[in-house]
Amino acid sequence: MTTPPGFVALVPARMASSRLPDKPLADLDGVPMVVRVARRALQSGARRVAIATDSTRVCDAAAQHGIEALLTRADHPSGTDRLAEAAQLLKLTPDEIVVNVQGDEPLIPPALIGEVAGLLADRPDCAIATAAHPIDAIDDYLSPHVVKVVLDRAGRALYFSRAPIPFERDALPGFPKHLPAALPPGLQQTAAVQRHIGLYAYRVAFLNDYRSLQASPLESIEALEQLRALWHGYRIAVLSTPEAPPAGVDTPADLQRVRALLTQARSHRI
């Protein structure tokens, strides 16, 4: 798999975070968090990187750091809707690839961004690509805050869920006891249980269609937006990566953790 030439990385950023007010502009070693994310995306091989936001403050911060920003509508119900508008503003063609890099992932590996874009470029049968990594802890397997994904033999998503999937029938007595056994050799999956990583590559044609797609009942039950695509028959390729990327920022505690990691990294460079 190679990084496709010409893919675009978009960083959606909205200011309406309830757990961490003004999250996109949170200071990380003197740089706003969303700018740090955009800088990581610039290292991924993308031909163009832009922040898509509903805030003029974010646009101003991006401009101060030499990052392109697009001012989008404030009433988008999801980040995917915001990406669709941004793709239109950029006049991207239907066959181009856009990677959605979440604005609260300041430590995301640039290589992972390029690999997900490359996977979609290699899979003309799919409209979307994403990533997952093995789960090795029973608590993560059981947690509704950890989204699991199961794949078909071609490495495409069959289903995403907050429930423990796949569920091993013979483990029901005394459940939970252990993780399901590993899958047989020869399949693309590296483990029976995989955690979804919230990084997506889209074909612009799908983004153009997305806003007209009716929300699915499964999407509403699970509160997982990607189930809309599966419900309507779009295929999602999944990159199985051996390790989890560094966690993103959702809470003040997460912010302090990332700040500490950046301080530590800076001290090692001195």
PALONU-416114 format. One record per atom (N, C-alpha, C): x, y negated, z negated. Coordinates in steps of 0.02 Angstrom, whole numbers, padded with zeros to 5 digits, always signed. Atoms other than C-alpha are relative to their C-alpha. Layout:
! PALONU-416114
XYZ/...
END
This chain:
! PALONU-416114
+00042+00060+00000/+00000+00000+00000/+00044-00062+00000/-00038+00063-00003/+00066-00171+00047/-00047-00059-00013/+00041+00059+00010/+00007-00344+00000/-00019-00029+00068/+00020+00025-00066/-00097-00408+00147/+00020-00072+00009/-00016+00070-00012/-00037-00568+00227/-00064-00041+00004/+00055+00046-00010/-00156-00712+00209/-00058+00005-00048/+00057+00000+00046/-00267-00665+00063/+00000-00063-00043/+00010+00061+00039/-00336-00806-00043/-00018+00020-00072/+00016-00012+00071/-00338-00806-00234/-00039-00060-00026/+00042+00052+00029/-00477-00905-00318/-00007+00012-00074/+00004-00003+00073/-00484-00943-00504/-00063-00036-00022/+00060+00034+00024/-00662-00978-00564/+00010-00023-00072/-00009+00029+00068/-00666-01090-00718/-00059-00044-00016/+00055+00043+00022/-00816-01160-00808/+00012-00020-00073/-00015+00028+00065/-00816-01264-00966/-00049+00022-00055/+00055-00015+00047/-00969-01185-01051/+00013+00061-00043/-00014-00056+00044/-00880-01056-01158/-00026-00015-00070/+00029+00011+00066/-00973-01036-01323/+00050+00018-00055/-00046-00022+00053/-00836-00944-01419/+00064-00041-00002/-00062+00039-00002/-00693-01056-01363/-00013-00062+00043/+00017+00060-00039/-00748-01232-01310/+00060-00026+00041/-00051+00027-00045/-00652-01309-01164/+00055+00051+00015/-00050-00054-00008/-00565-01141-01138/+00047-00010+00059/-00048+00006-00056/-00494-01176-00963/+00057-00049-00013/-00051+00051+00013/-00399-01327-01032/+00039+00013-00064/-00037-00017+00061/-00334-01239-01188/+00075-00004+00013/-00071+00011-00009/-00152-01286-01212/+00040+00063-00013/-00045-00057+00007/-00027-01147-01183/+00071-00024+00016/-00069+00023-00006/+00148-01210-01213/+00005-00061+00047/-00001+00062-00038/+00106-01379-01136/-00034+00002+00067/+00033-00008-00065/+00009-01312-00987/-00071+00026-00012/+00068-00026+00007/-00181-01290-00973/-00004+00073+00022/+00004-00072-00014/-00230-01106-00972/-00016+00014+00072/+00020-00015-00069/-00315-01112-00802/+00056-00015+00049/-00058+00014-00042/-00159-01189-00726/+00050+00058-00004/-00044-00059+00008/-00055-01046-00798/-00025+00059+00041/+00027-00054-00041/-00173-00923-00716/+00013-00012+00074/-00012+00016-00070/-00159-01012-00549/+00074+00010+00018/-00072-00011-00013/+00031-01008-00563/+00016+00074+00007/-00011-00073-00007/+00025-00819-00589/-00026+00022+00069/+00028-00019-00065/-00086-00804-00435/+00046-00022+00057/-00046+00024-00051/+00040-00907-00335/+00059+00047+00010/-00055-00048-00004/+00169-00771-00371/-00021+00067+00029/+00027-00065-00020/+00056-00633-00303/+00008+00016+00074/-00002-00008-00072/+00086-00658-00118/-00059-00031+00036/+00057+00034-00031/-00075-00755-00088/+00024-00058+00043/-00019+00056-00043/-00066-00879+00054/-00028-00066-00027/+00031+00060+00027/-00177-01000-00041/-00031+00017-00067/+00029-00009+00066/-00230-01020-00222/-00037-00063-00018/+00039+00058+00020/-00367-01134-00285/-00042+00017-00061/+00045-00006+00057/-00464-01160-00446/-00069-00022+00024/+00069+00017-00017/-00654-01161-00422/-00036-00016-00065/+00024+00022+00065/-00734-01261-00562/-00061-00046+00007/+00056+00047+00003/-00887-01360-00614/+00018-00064-00038/-00022+00055+00043/-00783-01487-00709/+00051-00045+00034/-00050+00047-00026/-00696-01644-00649/+00062-00002-00044/-00059-00002+00044/-00583-01629-00802/+00048+00055+00021/-00043-00054-00024/-00519-01462-00737/+00033-00020+00065/-00029+00024-00063/-00495-01538-00564/+00057-00048-00013/-00052+00049+00016/-00395-01680-00640/+00062+00034-00029/-00057-00036+00029/-00287-01561-00742/+00037+00039+00053/-00032-00037-00054/-00254-01454-00589/+00042-00046+00043/-00036+00048-00042/-00203-01607-00487/+00064-00022-00034/-00060+00022+00036/-00081-01661-00623/+00056+00052+00004/-00050-00053-00003/+00007-01493-00604/+00009+00027+00071/-00011-00019-00070/+00001-01483-00414/-00038+00062+00022/+00040-00058-00018/-00134-01349-00406/-00064-00023+00035/+00061+00017-00035/-00277-01356-00281/-00061+00018-00042/+00062-00014+00036/-00451-01366-00358/-00059-00019+00042/+00062+00012-00036/-00626-01359-00286/-00055-00014-00051/+00056+00016+00045/-00772-01444-00373/-00063+00034+00028/+00058-00038-00020/-00920-01325-00363/-00061-00019-00043/+00061+00015+00037/-01099-01334-00423/+00003+00026-00072/-00001-00019+00070/-01133-01320-00609/-00052+00052-00017/+00055-00044+00017/-01285-01207-00596/+00009+00072+00025/-00011-00068-00023/-01204-01047-00532/-00013+00050-00057/+00013-00049+00052/-01268-00895-00629/+00059+00046-00015/-00057-00045+00010/-01103-00801-00609/+00062-00028+00034/-00063+00019-00033/-00921-00819-00562/+00002+00020+00073/+00002-00022-00070/-00956-00723-00401/-00036-00051+00043/+00036+00053-00037/-01083-00854-00348/+00045-00060+00010/-00046+00057-00006/-00952-00988-00382/+00053+00014+00053/-00049-00019-00051/-00826-00893-00275/-00030-00005+00070/+00032+00004-00066/-00951-00882-00133/-00003-00072+00024/+00001+00071-00019/-00972-01071-00134/+00071-00023+00018/-00069+00020-00014/-00783-01094-00142/+00024+00026+00068/-00019-00027-00064/-00758-00979+00007/-00030-00040+00057/+00031+00042-00051/-00881-01085+00105/+00035-00067+00005/-00035+00064-00001/-00793-01245+00053/+00068+00005+00036/-00065-00011-00032/-00629-01171+00115/-00008+00023+00073/+00015-00022-00068/-00714-01115+00277/+00036+00065+00018/-00032-00065-00012/-00648-00938+00260/-00044+00042+00046/+00036-00042-00047/-00696-00813+00394/-00024+00064-00035/+00030-00058+00034/-00801-00658+00352/+00048+00057-00014/-00045-00056+00009/-00656-00537+00371/+00059-00014-00047/-00054+00016+00046/-00538-00628+00253/-00013+00030-00069/+00004-00030+00067/-00500-00562+00079/+00012-00054-00052/-00005+00046+00056/-00527-00663-00079/+00008+00040-00064/-00008-00032+00065/-00463-00609-00249/-00024-00047-00055/+00026+00037+00057/-00557-00667-00403/+00046+00012-00060/-00045-00005+00057/-00428-00701-00539/-00031-00040-00057/+00035+00033+00054/-00517-00739-00701/+00042-00055-00033/-00036+00058+00026/-00471-00908-00774/+00023+00007-00071/-00022-00011+00069/-00443-00835-00948/+00049+00058-00005/-00051-00053-00002/-00306-00712-00896/+00069-00030+00013/-00064+00035-00013/-00146-00815-00917/+00061+00046+00005/-00056-00046-00003/-00035-00660-00929/-00009+00054+00053/+00013-00052-00049/-00106-00561-00783/+00062+00010+00044/-00058-00013-00043/+00034-00476-00683/-00013-00021+00072/+00011+00019-00069/+00051-00559-00513/-00002+00059+00048/-00001-00058-00045/+00091-00391-00434/-00067+00035+00003/+00065-00033+00001/-00077-00321-00489/-00050-00036+00046/+00044+00039-00045/-00167-00463-00397/+00012+00021+00073/-00017-00019-00068/-00074-00421-00237/-00019+00072+00016/+00016-00071-00011/-00102-00233-00259/-00074+00010+00011/+00072-00007-00010/-00290-00252-00275/-00020-00027+00069/+00013+00027-00067/-00293-00362-00119/+00023+00050+00053/-00026-00049-00047/-00186-00232-00030/-00043+00061+00006/+00045-00058-00001/-00302-00091-00080/-00061-00014+00044/+00058+00016-00040/-00451-00180-00003/+00018-00004+00074/-00023+00004-00070/-00352-00216+00156/+00008+00070+00030/-00010-00069-00023/-00315-00029+00167/-00064+00040+00004/+00062-00039+00005/-00496+00022+00140/-00057-00035+00038/+00053+00032-00038/-00608-00037+00282/-00070+00026-00017/+00065-00027+00020/-00747+00072+00210/-00028-00035-00062/+00021+00032+00062/-00757-00040+00055/-00006-00075+00009/+00009+00073-00001/-00819-00218+00028/+00035-00033-00058/-00029+00026+00061/-00737-00238-00142/+00055+00047-00023/-00049-00041+00034/-00583-00177-00233/+00009-00027-00070/-00012+00019+00070/-00546-00179-00419/+00053+00047-00028/-00053-00041+00030/-00432-00090-00544/-00025+00030-00064/+00016-00033+00063/-00437+00026-00693/+00063+00033-00026/-00057-00035+00030/-00318+00110-00814/-00026+00053-00048/+00023-00054+00044/-00327+00268-00921/-00015-00024-00071/+00016+00011+00071/-00409+00262-01092/+00030+00058-00040/-00031-00053+00040/-00311+00356-01224/-00021-00003-00074/+00022+00006+00069/-00405+00307-01383/-00076+00012-00003/+00070-00016+00006/-00572+00378-01438/-00043-00061-00016/+00038+00060+00018/-00625+00210-01511/-00016-00042+00062/+00013+00036-00062/-00607+00127-01340/-00052+00036+00042/+00048-00040-00038/-00703+00269-01259/-00071-00011-00024/+00066+00008+00030/-00849+00241-01378/-00024-00072-00001/+00018+00071+00009/-00845+00050-01382/-00043-00026+00058/+00040+00032-00053/-00984-00041-01285/+00034-00062+00029/-00037+00058-00025/-00861-00185-01264/+00053+00020+00052/-00048-00027-00048/-00748-00073-01157/-00040+00030+00058/+00037-00023-00059/-00817-00049-00981/+00038+00059+00031/-00030-00059-00030/-00784+00125-00912/-00022+00006+00074/+00017-00011-00070/-00783+00177-00729/+00018+00072+00017/-00015-00067-00026/-00793+00348-00645/+00003-00006+00076/-00015+00006-00071/-00731+00377-00468/-00018+00063+00038/+00006-00059-00042/-00763+00492-00322/+00069+00022+00022/-00065-00028-00019/-00625+00594-00243/+00040-00047+00045/-00034+00049-00043/-00585+00451-00123/+00020-00063-00037/-00021+00058+00039/-00551+00330-00266/-00049-00058+00001/+00051+00052+00000/-00715+00235-00250/-00043+00007-00062/+00040+00000+00061/-00822+00186-00398/-00067+00035+00012/+00066-00030+00002/-00971+00298-00433/-00046-00039-00046/+00040+00037+00049/-01030+00200-00585/+00045-00034-00050/-00032+00036+00056/-00977+00074-00716/-00049+00001-00058/+00045-00001+00057/-01046+00083-00892/+00036-00020-00064/-00025+00013+00067/-01025+00024-01070/-00005+00064-00043/+00006-00064+00034/-01071+00201-01123/+00062+00042+00012/-00057-00045-00011/-00941+00339-01141/-00012+00045+00059/+00005-00042-00060/-00926+00411-00966/+00070+00016+00026/+00047-00055-00003/-00892+00541-00907/-00009+00032-00069/+00014-00031+00064/-00974+00635-01051/+00008+00076+00007/-00014-00072-00003/-00910+00810-01083/-00055+00038-00036/+00058-00035+00028/-01061+00922-01110/+00017+00042-00061/-00016-00047+00054/-00973+01047-01221/+00026-00036-00062/-00023+00037+00059/-00914+00908-01337/-00058-00026-00041/+00058+00028+00034/-01092+00866-01390/-00005+00023-00073/+00002-00019+00071/-01091+00972-01550/+00057-00034-00039/-00051+00034+00039/-01000+00866-01678/+00028-00062+00033/-00026+00059-00036/-00977+00721-01555/+00001-00060-00047/-00058-00005-00046/-00867+00621-01553/+00059+00036-00032/-00059-00035+00025/-00714+00730-01571/+00063-00020+00037/-00060+00014-00040/-00596+00692-01428/-00022-00028+00067/+00013+00024-00068/-00582+00616-01256/-00012+00059+00046/+00008-00053-00049/-00641+00719-01107/+00068+00022+00028/-00062-00027-00027/-00508+00831-01032/+00020-00035+00064/-00025+00031-00062/-00398+00770-00890/-00032+00033+00061/+00029-00026-00061/-00463+00791-00714/+00049+00049+00034/-00044-00047-00034/-00395+00931-00603/+00053-00035+00043/-00052+00031-00042/-00232+00896-00508/-00026-00008+00072/+00018+00010-00070/-00248+00828-00332/-00049-00056+00011/+00045+00057-00007/-00377+00694-00367/+00039-00064-00011/-00036+00064+00006/-00329+00511-00357/-00001-00026-00071/+00004+00026+00067/-00386+00476-00534/+00056+00027-00042/-00055-00021+00043/-00248+00482-00662/-00025+00024-00067/+00028-00022+00063/-00364+00519-00808/-00075+00009+00009/+00071-00010-00004/-00540+00579-00839/-00037-00064-00020/+00033+00060+00025/-00583+00417-00932/+00042-00060+00019/-00037+00060-00020/-00535+00249-00859/-00037-00062-00020/+00027+00065+00019/-00561+00073-00920/+00004-00047+00059/+00001+00047-00056/-00613-00056-00792/+00039-00063-00018/-00036+00064+00006/-00499-00207-00768/-00038-00051+00042/+00043+00049-00034/-00598-00363-00722/+00035-00043+00051/-00033+00035-00056/-00499-00409-00567/-00031+00027+00064/+00035-00022-00060/-00589-00405-00399/+00029-00032+00063/-00012+00026-00067/-00546-00424-00216/-00064+00010+00040/+00061-00003-00039/-00691-00461-00099/+00015-00017+00073/+00003+00025-00068/-00716-00472+00087/-00049-00059-00001/+00042+00060+00000/-00789-00644+00122/-00070+00016+00025/+00066-00020-00024/-00931-00560+00216/-00045+00022-00058/+00040-00020+00059/-00987-00482+00051/-00020-00061-00041/+00016+00060+00038/-00976-00649-00039/-00056-00040+00034/+00053+00035-00036/-01085-00725+00097/-00068+00033-00011/+00062-00038+00011/-01214-00588+00067/-00023-00001-00073/+00013-00013+00071/-01203-00585-00122/-00059-00039-00027/+00051+00043+00031/-01315-00731-00163/-00071+00019+00021/+00066-00022-00022/-01458-00652-00066/-00019+00068-00027/+00013-00067+00027/-01444-00484-00155/-00041-00005-00064/+00040-00001+00060/-01578-00451-00283/+00038+00036-00056/-00032-00033+00057/-01513-00409-00457/-00031+00068-00010/+00025-00068+00009/-01526-00225-00496/-00021+00012-00072/+00018-00017+00069/-01610-00148-00649/+00060+00023-00040/-00059-00025+00035/-01446-00062-00693/+00044-00058-00023/-00040+00059+00017/-01355-00228-00689/-00028-00034-00062/+00032+00033+00057/-01481-00300-00812/+00007+00041-00063/-00005-00044+00059/-01475-00149-00929/+00071-00001-00028/-00069-00005+00023/-01285-00138-00936/+00034-00067-00008/-00032+00066-00002/-01249-00324-00915/+00068+00005+00036/-00060-00009-00041/-01122-00278-00780/-00017-00020+00072/+00017+00029-00065/-01129-00383-00622/+00019+00044+00058/-00023-00041-00055/-01033-00258-00515/-00050+00054+00019/+00049-00051-00016/-01179-00137-00525/-00049-00024+00054/+00042+00026-00054/-01275-00252-00407/+00026+00024+00067/-00029-00021-00063/-01154-00210-00268/-00012+00075+00012/+00012-00072-00008/-01167-00022-00299/-00074+00014+00014/+00073-00010-00009/-01357-00033-00309/-00020-00012+00072/+00018+00017-00069/-01363-00111-00136/+00043+00037+00052/-00036-00043-00047/-01244+00018-00060/+00069-00022+00020/-00068+00021-00015/-01080-00078-00056/+00049+00044-00038/-00049-00044+00031/-00927+00028-00092/+00056-00042-00033/-00053+00034+00039/-00795-00022-00220/+00059+00046-00007/-00062-00038+00008/-00617+00044-00206/+00031-00018-00067/-00028+00011+00066/-00529+00065-00373/+00074+00020-00001/-00071-00012+00008/-00342+00049-00400/+00011+00029-00070/-00016-00030+00065/-00289+00169-00539/+00071-00018-00018/-00066+00022+00021/-00144+00086-00628/+00016+00033-00067/-00015-00040+00060/-00050+00177-00768/-00007-00037-00066/+00001+00038+00063/-00052+00036-00895/-00049-00057+00003/+00045+00057+00005/-00171-00097-00955/+00040-00065+00007/-00032+00066-00001/-00126-00278-00912/-00009-00033-00067/+00010+00036+00063/-00106-00398-01058/-00072-00027-00005/+00070+00021+00011/-00274-00445-01135/-00008-00074+00014/+00016+00070-00014/-00358-00608-01087/-00020-00037-00063/+00016+00045+00056/-00422-00749-01196/-00076-00010-00003/+00072+00010+00011/-00600-00744-01263/-00015-00038-00064/+00012+00027+00067/-00582-00805-01442/+00059-00043-00022/-00057+00037+00027/-00475-00925-01545/+00058+00046-00020/-00053-00046+00018/-00379-00773-01609/+00039+00022+00061/-00035-00018-00062/-00340-00721-01430/+00046-00056+00022/-00040+00057-00020/-00277-00896-01395/+00064-00004-00041/-00059+00001+00043/-00159-00890-01544/+00048+00057+00019/-00042-00056-00020/-00096-00719-01487/+00041-00017+00062/-00036+00017-00061/-00052-00783-01313/+00051-00056-00013/-00048+00053+00017/+00029-00939-01384/+00062+00029-00033/-00057-00032+00033/+00138-00830-01494/+00044+00037+00050/-00038-00036-00050/+00189-00722-01346/+00040-00047+00044/-00036+00048-00041/+00235-00875-01243/+00058-00031-00038/-00054+00027+00041/+00337-00947-01386/+00057+00050-00006/-00051-00052+00005/+00427-00782-01405/+00039+00006+00065/-00033-00005-00065/+00463-00773-01219/+00047-00059+00012/-00042+00059-00009/+00530-00951-01218/+00064+00005-00042/-00059-00006+00043/+00647-00915-01364/+00050+00049+00027/-00046-00049-00029/+00719-00765-01272/+00037-00028+00060/-00034+00031-00058/+00761-00875-01122/+00053-00050-00021/-00047+00051+00022/+00857-01000-01226/+00068+00031-00015/
END
